[in-house]
Amino acid sequence: MTYNFDQIIDRSSSNSVKYDIRQAYFGNKNVIPLWVADMDFATPECIRKAILKRANHEIYGYSIKPDSYFTSIQNWLKTQHNWSIPKTSIDFSPGVVPGLVFSILALTNPGDKIIVQTPVYFPFFISIEGNNREMLVNPLKEKNGYYEMDFEDLKSKIDSRTKMILLSSPHNPVGRVWKKEELEELIEICVKNDIIIASDEIHADLVFKPHKHIPLASLSEKAKQQTITFMAPSKTFNMAGLSSSFVIIENEEYHKKYRALVESYHLTNGNLFGTVGTEAAYSHGAKWLSQMLSYTEKNIDFVSDYFAKHIPQIFFYKPEGTYLLWINFKALKMTDAQLKEFLVHRAEIGLNQGIVFGENGTGYMRMNVACPRSLLEKALNQLKAAIDRLDLQLS
Ligand SMILES: Cc1ncc(COP(=O)(O)O)c(C=O)c1O
């Protein structure tokens, strides 16, 4: 079956964050929304069918997660990522970010330091500081748009209060898919200093060949014991509204503490439809995913070619994973506030401001390209026209 990713689906008035809060967030309800990380592609039919089937049952009472749910996760991780995990290591997380917060609360103490590698997915910051922990910033090193971890900086900053790192793997927003050697070096540092790795692998399935996502905990026995891993079908299959994430913890002590915290909030059941959707996605979604990735990669190339041809002042390093572009706008010589104003009110496109991802995000914007190409083309034409007008004003 060939899926149609060119189809424009009207998402306005569907209570979509990406579409329906444009006025409140940008102050312009007409921006083309290329921000929030969900896709404008139809959620795969296998998921919608499974949910409709369950929705047709007359009762939506308290529900358990059946064995088939756990098996679908185990099979997916084995076939997609060559990672075998026991059923008992899989546990509930109402969302990846709430799960990260639970790990922080369960496994660290107020005043402890938690590492982030900026620029990085910004809810990490509030998860740490909002819970009275201290953020230890280990900025990524950038060279011609390509980012790497800065291990020397990390080693120089770690002290006895440093207890955890929130790892983004693949990395949002810079699109790196960490290599085995990079992950191994990180593990070595963390094991040596007894730092727990909370590995956010929500983008694990969104990787372009020849790159390959490696679940950090799959690398060695040491890695397995040091790591708690967060995953979800939400980004992969465009079902973020279903609350479908889960955590994998093979270290028994960490698992016990995490579980106790989740139980203390009485949060162990989750959403009935999230369970159904997850099982359907992992059981039947592989073909859709492969076609979606191929379409999205062409979108990335489309933007890259467009920039090179029409707006060579702005550019990005092709992401190895994720459907997010980390675009360098520094040549426009605007402050972050001016750039935001320009994009929202002159180009009428809604992107995420780079500065929000950390101080070293200044001059960048994040663009989500998981949408029909025609929408992307319209956005790029608007951007080009706005930049042309700017050049005219300056000349
Ligand atoms: C790196 C990363 N982690 C977590 C999330 C959100 O996860 P959730 O909605 O399950 O909290 C996102 C969404 O964009 C993300 O990019």
The ligand as a MOL file (V3000), in Angstrom:
LIG
                    3D

  0  0  0     0  0            999 V3000
M  V30 BEGIN CTAB
M  V30 COUNTS 16 16 0 0 0
M  V30 BEGIN ATOM
M  V30 1 C 12.9500 15.2650 22.9440 0
M  V30 2 C 11.4980 15.2690 23.3100 0
M  V30 3 N 11.1190 14.7220 24.4720 0
M  V30 4 C 9.8170 14.7150 24.8580 0
M  V30 5 C 8.8390 15.2570 24.0670 0
M  V30 6 C 7.4120 15.2930 24.5310 0
M  V30 7 O 7.0470 14.0860 25.0410 0
M  V30 8 P 5.6400 13.9430 25.7790 0
M  V30 9 O 4.6250 14.6490 24.9590 0
M  V30 10 O 5.4530 12.4490 25.8030 0
M  V30 11 O 5.8340 14.5100 27.1440 0
M  V30 12 C 9.1930 15.8410 22.8470 0
M  V30 13 C 8.1670 16.4830 22.0080 0
M  V30 14 O 8.4400 17.2810 21.1740 0
M  V30 15 C 10.5480 15.8240 22.4570 0
M  V30 16 O 10.9280 16.3480 21.2980 0
M  V30 END ATOM
M  V30 BEGIN BOND
M  V30 1 1 1 2
M  V30 2 1 2 3
M  V30 3 2 2 15
M  V30 4 2 3 4
M  V30 5 1 4 5
M  V30 6 1 5 6
M  V30 7 2 5 12
M  V30 8 1 6 7
M  V30 9 1 7 8
M  V30 10 2 8 9
M  V30 11 1 8 10
M  V30 12 1 8 11
M  V30 13 1 12 13
M  V30 14 1 12 15
M  V30 15 2 13 14
M  V30 16 1 15 16
M  V30 END BOND
M  V30 END CTAB
M  END
